[in-house]
Amino acid sequence: MTAKTPPNSGQNATKSALSVRDVMAQSGVAFGTSGARGLVAAMTDRVCFAYCQGFLRYLAEIEEFTPGGAVALAGDLRASTPRIMAACAAAIRAMGGVPVNCGFVPTPALALYAFGRGIPSLMVTGSHIPDDRNGIKFYRRAGEVLKADEAAIAGQPLTIDAALFDAQGMLRAPTALPALVDVEGAYVARYVAWFGAGVLKGLRVGVYQHSSVARDLLVRLLGELGARVTPLGRSARFVPVDTEAIRPEDAALALGWAREYGLDALCSTDGDADRPLFADASGQWLRGDVLGVLCARELGADRVVTPVSSNSVAEGCGAFARVVRTRIGSPYVIAAMAEEVAAGGRRVCGYEANGGFLLASDLVAGPRHLAALPTRDAVLPIVALLVATAQRRLAALRASLPARFTHSDRIEGLPTATSQRLIAHLVEGDEAASKARVFALFGQLAGAVAGLDQTDGLRIGFANGEVIHLRPSGNAPELRCYTEAADEPRAAALNHAALALVRAEAGAADEE
């Protein structure tokens, strides 16, 4: 394959000695599994321009981008998103590309559009993080940027015309985005065609709109599927809804709305609509990994891929011929799904603990067809469970799952190096020595240690079936803890107790 050299970004451009990796270090805007993310104040137009240029330079090397080629872009509803989209569009033009403005739409709707046309794309979103932060997520022609791609993008040299930017790193002459292209219509039609118009007839569904970029799309889609939809909680400001760490106020809202409106179900998404929230008639939000198992069963999946932090109900329910565990992050799930498809998987899908659902196989049922969409999607699991609710099967489906409950929390402000040292100390030596050291720390909580899994962090399985999983965050100074037990109160209590022991252990280590 011959590498293609993209054009300079203007006649007066001078080749900078900087690489994307240098921009990362200088700006504090990190780049990894979720693309580029950082404080809005740090994400100047120049920084965003640089990231986009590095992405397209890499695609030129692997022959997925050439001058004159289209690049789709979209964004969420944060206040900073339009400016960052304009900076990315400027970078696309400077590289000789043609920006395609898909507007403010869900990340999976953008991906469906771009994958179907075989063009690169990028989504300006910070997902669930607060409004003072934002990000850019990159897609190749047929899928997400994976781990090998990340390293190659980070090493790209940059050629940026300094005259384009003022002293604050903002474009001196930002240009308007091109005219909007409709991508929502095909995304809605995808699910109406698969599930069938009217399939939700008579169902009373609340849509918690807040600032989700899918807030109007969900109302439209569920209406076309026959549901009686009640829009709720629309917000003029951005609300950082995290589907993996539901805020107490969102839990209270769901309970109140379920009672007030007599709902059969309530649904929502995070900011860019790639992670779902779903509550039944009681107003209790389901955990994302339980939602993923239920959706996979509804789709008739034979092979399921999920990170090591997800609930072990996937194996315990007996619904799947094969369950594959990966490190945490959608790139790992996507890579493993591709391997399962290549190995002969008939219906392969994946999900994460945050509820994001990924479909690796084309599904066919008579005249109906649902094309693969190997990126996180919130709509598919929402509609699949609403169909089960309309058919009065959801309660039975949930009751059929093994009694396995998870809880997650974190220690904020704990340096990553400290977390890594703690875990390295626990697993130092052979298996017997490691188990003895882990038992010394956690044995008082759950008893004998049955096994240790270092796929991502340290996942400790105890002889009584309980689990404590410690994982240093990859992009923040914090240690996450996931616990699993036979009931919810026990999972929460185990989590709190484990974190207390870790805090004490980390404090003692720092004093030495």
Secondary structure, DSSP 8 states (H G I E B T S, - for coil): --------SSTT-EEEEEEHHHHHHHH--EEETTEEEEETTT--HHHHHHHHHHHHHHHHHTTS--TT-EEEEEE-S-TTHHHHHHHHHHHHHHTT-EEEEEEE--HHHHHHHHHHHT--EEEE--TTS-TTEEEEEEE-SSSB--HHHHHHHHT-EEEE-GGGB-TTS-BSS------B---HHHHHHHHHHHH-TTTTTT-EEEEEEET-TTHHHHHHHHHHTT-EEEEEEE-SS-----TTS--HHHHHHHHHHHHHHT-SEEEEE-TTSSSEEEE-TT--B--HHHHHHHHHHHTT-SEEEEETTS-THHHHT---SEEEEE-SSHHHHHHHHHHHHHTT-SSEEEE-TT--EEE-S-EEETTEEE--EEEEESHHHHHHHHHHHHTT-HHHHHHTS-S-EEEEEEEET--HHHHHHHHHHHT-SSHHHHHHHHHHHHHHHH-SEEEEE-SSSEEEEETTS-EEEEEE-SSSSEEEEEEEESSHHHHHHHHHHHHHHHHHHHHHHHH-
